[in-house]
Amino acid sequence: MAVAASSRAPLTWAVHIAALLLVALWVFPTFGLFVSSIRDKDQIAVSGWWTALTSSTQNQVTRAPGADGQIERDGVFVIAGNVLEGGSGSVSHFGFSSRAPKDFKAGEVATLRDGSELTVQEDGSFEITANEAFTKSRGQRIFYTATAPPRFTLDNYATVIGAENLGQSFINSMTVTIPATVIPILIAAFAAYALAWMRFPGRTLLIAGVVGLLVVPLQMSLIPLLSAYNTIGAFFGVPAKAYLGIWLAHTGFGLPLAIYLLRNYIAGLPSEIMESARVDGANDFLIFVKIVLPLSFPALASFAIFQFLWVWNDLLVAMVFLGAQDDELVLTGRLVNLLGSRGGDWEILTASAFITIIVPLLVFFSLQRYLVRGLLAGSVKGG
């Protein structure tokens, strides 16, 4: 016994280490995405999320006011302002040429080409002084190096939800995902019970057909399914681009896996319970509703997680059956549009991406305790 226990210990440690690595690979990117989404837009553009709690150094350029912003003070004409624009931080170096942006330390006096003098203080305040009035309407460019403390904000989320119309896309995704998750579970549960406990001709062929449908590629059947839906929909007066079509499509693509998992799980339930219920006069419907459904909740929750995540993250089926109009876009489609139009605005992209994964995270963590139990039971038992 001691030898067996000692040989099992390294394997146990290896399993634990592998599990921790998988958790880290999943958690770290998600945490990094969240941190990036609440950082200041200037800081996220120049440093990674792992530096969020440290000060960041940035090389910036600004332009001083023109001649209309000058004032006269004791016979000297002055143009004043602040390169930090009211923000926090400190300036370490500055310059007035792109070739030498760090020529002067904060507090030093730089003589410009026209003879005027520029001074930038550590707090970002600057003054350009001259003995004669300024005449140029275009102000002097000021290059500076600033060290800024960590800044966090929720403005990124406010911008995304308001300006980028992400709220409507969120509602569209919820409208698609909830029915497309519930409908196949209901249908698959009835079918799984029938294939597991009801005896009728052709049952074995139906089970083989369900298994065969598991390997049918979605891309291969998508266009024929769309053509059939449009033909039947035109006969009944159903619009081509509507929620009904995408619900039916996701139901059809999700049913084979749902029936397979639920059938294996339900077939492994104790037969004594079914027989006792039949002796008491219960029919198949009562057995299914009162006994099978409550006992099958782990398997139902397992499939609900998979189906919800698949539908929520889907883009292809949504674009084909729902369309790409602005008021019809789901969250994944909206994120793709943002990547094309706002590809340089990292604060917009990170906030948008984290919004898209909030709901799947809530679903997964609320049902994850049933996931392993339902999958293992459905994979090792069968009738």
N, C-alpha and C positions, 0 to 999 in steps of 0.2 A: 504493500500500500504506500509506503514511504517513497519507493522508487517511482511509482506511478504519479504521486503528487508532485515530486520534484521535476519530473519530465513535463508535467502539465503547466508548471509555473512559467517557464519561458514563453510558451504559447499564449498563456493568458496575458502576460505583459505585452507581447507583440500585438495581440488583438486590441488591448487598451490604447497602445501608442498609435496604431492605425486609426482607431476611432477618433482620438484626439486630433490627429492630423486632418482627418476629413472634416471635423467640426471647425478647426482653424481655417481651412481652405474656404469654408462656407461663411464663417462669421466675419473674418477680417475684411473681405471686400465689401460686405454689407455695412459694417461699422464705418469703414473708410468712406463709403458713399454718403452715409448720413452726416458724418463730420464735414465732408466737403460741401454738402448742401446747405449748411448753416454758417459757413465761413463768409467773410467779406469777399466780394467779387475780385477786388484787386489782389488779395492775398492768395486766393485759389488759383489765380492765373500764373503765379510765380513760384509756388512751393507746394509740396505734396501734403496730404492730409495728416501724415504722421508728424509734421512740424506745426500743427495747429496751435499747440500750447506754447510755442516759442515765438520770439520776435522775428520778424522778417525784414530783410533789407531789399529795397526796391530802387531801381534807377528810373526816375520819372522826368518828364519835361512839362513845363507849363508856360503860359505866355502872360506877360504883365499887361496891364491896361495901356491903351494908347494915349495920345496927347490929351484927349478929352478927360482923362482921369488924373491929370496933374494938379497939384496945388502949389502955391507959393508960400514959402516959410522963411522969413528973415532974409529975403532977397535970393533964396535958393529954390529952384523948382524941383518938386519931389513927386515921384510916383511910388505909391506904397501898396502893399497887399500881403497875402500869405500864401505860400506855395502849397501848404497842406490843406487849404480851404476849410479851415475849422476842424479838421480831423486831428486825432491824437498821433503822437510820434515825435521824432526829432530828426533834424537834418545834420548830416555829418560833413558832406562836401557839396560844392556846387560849381557851376561853370556857365559860360554863355555861348559855348560852341559845342557842336556835336562831336568835334574831334577831340575836345578836352573837357568832358563833362564833370571831371573831378579835380580841376586845377586848383580850387581854393577850398579851404576849410571854412566851416561855419563861423561867421563873425569877421572874417577877413574882408578886405575891400578889393574889388575887382574893377579895373579901369576898362571901360568898353571902348569900341573902336571910334565912337564919336566924341570921346573925351568924358562922357558921363561916368559915374561910379555906381557900382552895384554891390550891395551888402545883403547877405542872407544869414539870419540868425538860426540858432538851433531849434527854436520853436516854430520855424517856418516863415516868420515875418521877414519881409524884404523891403528895401528902399533903393530906388534909382534916383540919384541926385545930379543936378547940372546947374551951371551958372546961367544958362540961357534956356528959354522956354522950349519944351519939346514940340516938334511939329509933325512927326509921323503919326498917322492914325493907327498903324499896326504896331503893337507893343513888342518889347524885347522878349525873346525866348530865354527861359531859365532852365538849365539842366541841374538836377539835384539828386543826391542819394539820401534816402530817408529810411530810418529804422522804425517800423510800426509795431506796436504790441498786438497780441492776438485780438481779433475782432470777430464776434459772432452775431448773426442777425437772422431774423425770419423774413426779411424783405424778399429773399429769393422765392420763397413759397408764395408770398403775396403777389409777386410779379407773375409767377407761373399760373396760379389759379385764376387771377383776374385777367391779365393781358393776353395770355396764351390760350384762353378758352379751354383749359384743361378740365374745368369743372364739368362741362358738358360731355367731354370724352369719358370722364369718370362715370357719369350716369349711364352713358351708352354701354360701357363695359359691364357695369352691374346688371343692366337690363339684358344683356346677352348671356352673361355667365350664370346667373342664378337659375333661370329656367333650363339652360343647357346642361346644368349639373343635376337638377332635381328630376327632370323628365327621364333621362336614360336610367337613373337609379330605380325609379318606380317600375319602368318597363322591365328592366333586367332582373329585378327582384322577383316579379311574377314568373318570368321565363325560367329563372334559375330554379325556383321551387318546382315548377312543372317538370323540368328536365332531371331533377334530382329525385323526386318522390312520387311522381305520377307515371303510371305505365300506359303507354299508347304506342301504336305502330309508327315506326320511323323516328323514334326518340334517339336512337344511336346515330342515325344519319344527321339529325339536327345538331347533335353535339359535335360531330365531325365537321359539319358546315361552319359552326361557330368558331372552332379552332382554326379552320382554314381562312376565315375572314380576318383573323388576327394579323396575317402577313400581307394583306392587301394594302399597297401604298396609298396614302391619302391623295398624293398628287396625281396618281393614275385615275382615280375615280371621281375627282373633283369636277372636271368639266362635263363628263356624262351625267353626273348627278345634277349639275346646274341646268343642263339642257332639259332633263326630265322634269325638274321642278318648274322651269319656266313654261313648259308645254302644259303641264297639269294646272299650274297656277293661272295661266291665261284662260283655260277652260272654265275655271271657277271664279275668275275675276280677282285673283290675288295678285298684288303688285310683285314685280320681279325683285326689287330691292326692298326687303322688309325684314323685320325681326323673325317672323315665322320661318322664313327660309333658313336663316342661320341656326335657329333652334333645332330644326329638323336635321340639318347637316351635322351638327355636333352630336345630336342624338344617334344618328346612324353610324358615325365614326367611333363613338364611344361604346356602343352596345356590345360588340364582340368581347372586348376585354372585361366589361362589367359582368356579362353573363358568365364568362369563363371563371372569373374570380368568385362570384357569388355562388355559382353552382357547386364548385369544389368545396366551398365553406359549408353551404347548406347540406350537402350530401354527407358531411362528416358529423352532423348533429345526431344525438342518440336516437335510435329508432324506437326505443321504448316509450319516449315521450309522445311520438306520433301515434303509436299503437294505442296508448292509454287514452289519448284524445279521441281516437276513432271509436273506441269502446264506449266512451261517454256520449257519443252521438255527434261529435263535431265533424263538419265537412271540411273539404280542402281549403276553402276560403277562410274559415274560422281558425284552422290550424296555422295557416300562413300569417294571418293578422295577429292572433293572440300568442303564438308560440315562436314561429320562425323569425318574424321581424325583430322582436326584442332580443332573441339570442344571436341574431346576425348583425347587430349594430356595429361590432368591430370591423367586419368586412365592408359594411355599407360606408362607414367613416373612412376606411382606407381608400375605397374607390372614389369617394367624394373629394378627397384631397387631390388625387391624381387628375380627375376630371376638371376640377375647379382650376388647378394650376395650368392645365393644358389649354382650357378655353380662355382663361384670363390672359395668357401670354400669346395667344394665337393672333396672327396677322393675316395669313394667307386666306383662310376661310372667311374672315371678317371683310376683307377687301373684295372678295368675289361675291359674297351673298348680301353684304350690307352696303358696299359702295365706299367711295373715298371723298364724298362731299364733306364740307367742313362741319356740318351739324350731324353727320353720321359716323365720324371717325371714332374708333375706340382708342383706348390709351396707348396701345402699341403703335397704332397708326399715327397718333399725334406725336409720339416720341420720335418716330422716323422723320416726320416733317420738321421737327425741331433740329434734328441732326443735320438736315439739309440747309435750313434757313438760319439757324443760330449755332452753327458748329463751333464758333469761337467763344461763345458765351458759356463757359463751363458752369457757372453758377446756375444758369437756367437748366442745363442738361442734367446736372446732378440732382437738383430739386425735383425735376420731372421724373427722373428715373426712380428716386426713392418713393415718390407718391405712387408709382405704378406697383411697387412691391409691398406697400403697407398692408393691403387687404390680403394677398396671399400669405404673408407672414402671420397675420392674425388667424387665418383659417388653419394654417399648418400647426401653429402652437396650440390652438384650441382642440385639435383632433389628433395630434401626433401620438398621444398615449395609446390610441387604438390602432395605429398604423402597423407596427411590427406584429402585434397579436393577430390582426386580421389577415395580413399577408402570409404569415407562417402557417396559420391554420388552413388557409385556402390552398396552400401549395403542397401540403403533405398529406391531406386527407382527400379522399374521393370515393365515389360510389360507382 
